[in-house]
Amino acid sequence: MAKKVEPAQLWMDEPEEHDYPAAEDYLSLVFTPKQAEDLAKRLRKTGLIRRKAKDILRASGLAILPKENFFVAGNLQKIADGKRLSPVLLVRGDASRGIALIVADGYHRVCASWYHDEDAVIPSRIVNCP
């Protein structure tokens, strides 16, 4: 059985710089380009929250990717090697409008974290849906 890494040792304190353009690129598929740009700017400015991997997956409605997925496996290897993961970027859903939580960047990291420990607390930046 793999050794569990303490949550404080698993995550970086801040998202990596390249995560924001990646989030904006993804968000531009589900929002207008202007809305996606605004969301990415807001994600840069908001503070970190912490939520369990299993709750992020449940709120997003996303299926857990298999361990064998190239990016999930890569993140699991980072965990095993003691390398920290970048916090995830989220857009809060709106249940009254039938909108699930959006994982704008970090889906593979959430899945890897879930495999490591489904109760793992993931640092995230989250903004409200437009």
C-alpha positions as CSV (number, residue, x, y, z in Angstrom):
1,M,0.0,0.0,0.0
2,A,1.3,3.4,-0.9
3,K,2.4,5.7,1.9
4,K,-0.1,8.5,2.5
5,V,1.4,12.0,2.2
6,E,0.1,14.6,4.7
7,P,-2.2,17.2,3.0
8,A,0.1,20.1,3.8
9,Q,2.9,18.2,1.9
10,L,0.7,17.3,-1.0
11,W,-0.2,20.8,-2.3
12,M,1.5,24.0,-3.3
13,D,0.5,27.2,-1.6
14,E,-0.6,28.9,-4.8
15,P,-1.7,27.6,-8.3
16,E,1.0,27.6,-11.0
17,E,0.9,30.5,-13.4
18,H,0.1,28.3,-16.4
19,D,-3.1,27.0,-14.7
20,Y,-4.9,30.3,-15.3
21,P,-4.7,30.4,-19.1
22,A,-5.6,26.7,-19.1
23,A,-8.7,27.4,-17.0
24,E,-9.6,30.3,-19.3
25,D,-9.2,28.2,-22.3
26,Y,-11.5,25.5,-20.9
27,L,-14.0,28.0,-19.6
28,S,-14.3,29.6,-23.1
29,L,-15.9,26.4,-24.2
30,V,-18.8,26.8,-21.7
31,F,-19.0,30.6,-21.4
32,T,-18.4,33.4,-23.8
33,P,-14.7,34.3,-24.3
34,K,-15.3,37.6,-22.3
35,Q,-16.9,35.7,-19.4
36,A,-14.1,33.1,-19.4
37,E,-11.5,35.9,-19.3
38,D,-13.3,37.6,-16.4
39,L,-13.6,34.3,-14.5
40,A,-9.9,33.7,-14.9
41,K,-9.0,37.2,-13.7
42,R,-11.3,36.7,-10.7
43,L,-9.7,33.3,-9.9
44,R,-6.3,35.0,-9.7
45,K,-7.6,37.4,-7.0
46,T,-9.6,35.1,-4.8
47,G,-8.2,33.3,-1.8
48,L,-7.9,29.6,-1.2
49,I,-10.6,27.4,0.2
50,R,-10.2,23.7,1.1
51,R,-12.6,21.0,0.2
52,K,-12.4,17.2,0.1
53,A,-11.6,15.5,-3.2
54,K,-14.8,13.4,-3.0
55,D,-17.0,16.5,-2.5
56,I,-15.4,18.3,-5.5
57,L,-16.1,15.2,-7.7
58,R,-19.7,14.9,-6.4
59,A,-20.5,18.6,-6.8
60,S,-19.1,18.6,-10.3
61,G,-20.9,15.5,-11.4
62,L,-17.6,14.3,-13.0
63,A,-16.7,10.7,-13.1
64,I,-13.4,9.6,-11.5
65,L,-10.9,9.0,-14.2
66,P,-9.0,5.6,-14.1
67,K,-5.7,5.4,-12.3
68,E,-4.2,4.4,-15.7
69,N,-5.1,7.8,-17.3
70,F,-1.8,9.3,-18.4
71,F,-2.3,12.5,-16.4
72,V,-3.8,10.9,-13.3
73,A,-0.9,8.4,-13.3
74,G,1.5,11.3,-13.7
75,N,0.0,13.1,-10.7
76,L,0.0,10.0,-8.6
77,Q,3.7,9.6,-9.4
78,K,4.3,13.2,-8.3
79,I,2.6,12.4,-5.0
80,A,4.7,9.2,-4.6
81,D,7.8,11.3,-5.4
82,G,6.9,13.9,-2.8
83,K,6.3,16.6,-5.4
84,R,3.5,19.0,-4.6
85,L,0.4,19.5,-6.8
86,S,-1.0,22.8,-7.8
87,P,-4.3,23.9,-6.2
88,V,-7.3,23.5,-8.4
89,L,-9.4,26.3,-10.0
90,L,-13.2,26.0,-9.7
91,V,-16.3,27.9,-10.7
92,R,-19.1,27.4,-8.2
93,G,-22.3,25.9,-9.6
94,D,-25.8,27.1,-9.1
95,A,-28.2,24.4,-8.1
96,S,-31.2,26.7,-8.7
97,R,-30.2,26.9,-12.4
98,G,-29.1,23.3,-12.7
99,I,-25.4,24.2,-13.1
100,A,-22.8,21.8,-11.5
101,L,-19.5,22.9,-10.1
102,I,-17.0,23.4,-12.9
103,V,-13.4,22.2,-12.5
104,A,-11.8,24.9,-14.7
105,D,-8.3,23.4,-14.1
106,G,-7.1,20.5,-12.0
107,Y,-9.5,17.6,-12.9
108,H,-6.7,15.1,-13.1
109,R,-5.2,16.4,-9.9
110,V,-8.5,16.0,-8.1
111,C,-8.8,12.4,-9.4
112,A,-5.2,11.6,-8.3
113,S,-5.9,13.1,-4.9
114,W,-9.0,11.0,-4.6
115,Y,-7.1,7.8,-5.3
116,H,-4.4,8.8,-2.8
117,D,-7.1,9.6,-0.2
118,E,-10.7,10.4,-1.0
119,D,-11.0,12.5,2.1
120,A,-7.9,14.5,1.1
121,V,-8.5,18.2,1.5
122,I,-7.7,20.0,-1.7
123,P,-6.8,23.7,-1.7
124,S,-8.8,25.5,-4.4
125,R,-9.7,28.9,-5.7
126,I,-13.3,29.3,-6.5
127,V,-15.5,32.0,-8.0
128,N,-19.2,32.3,-8.5
129,C,-20.8,31.3,-11.9
130,P,-21.8,34.4,-13.9
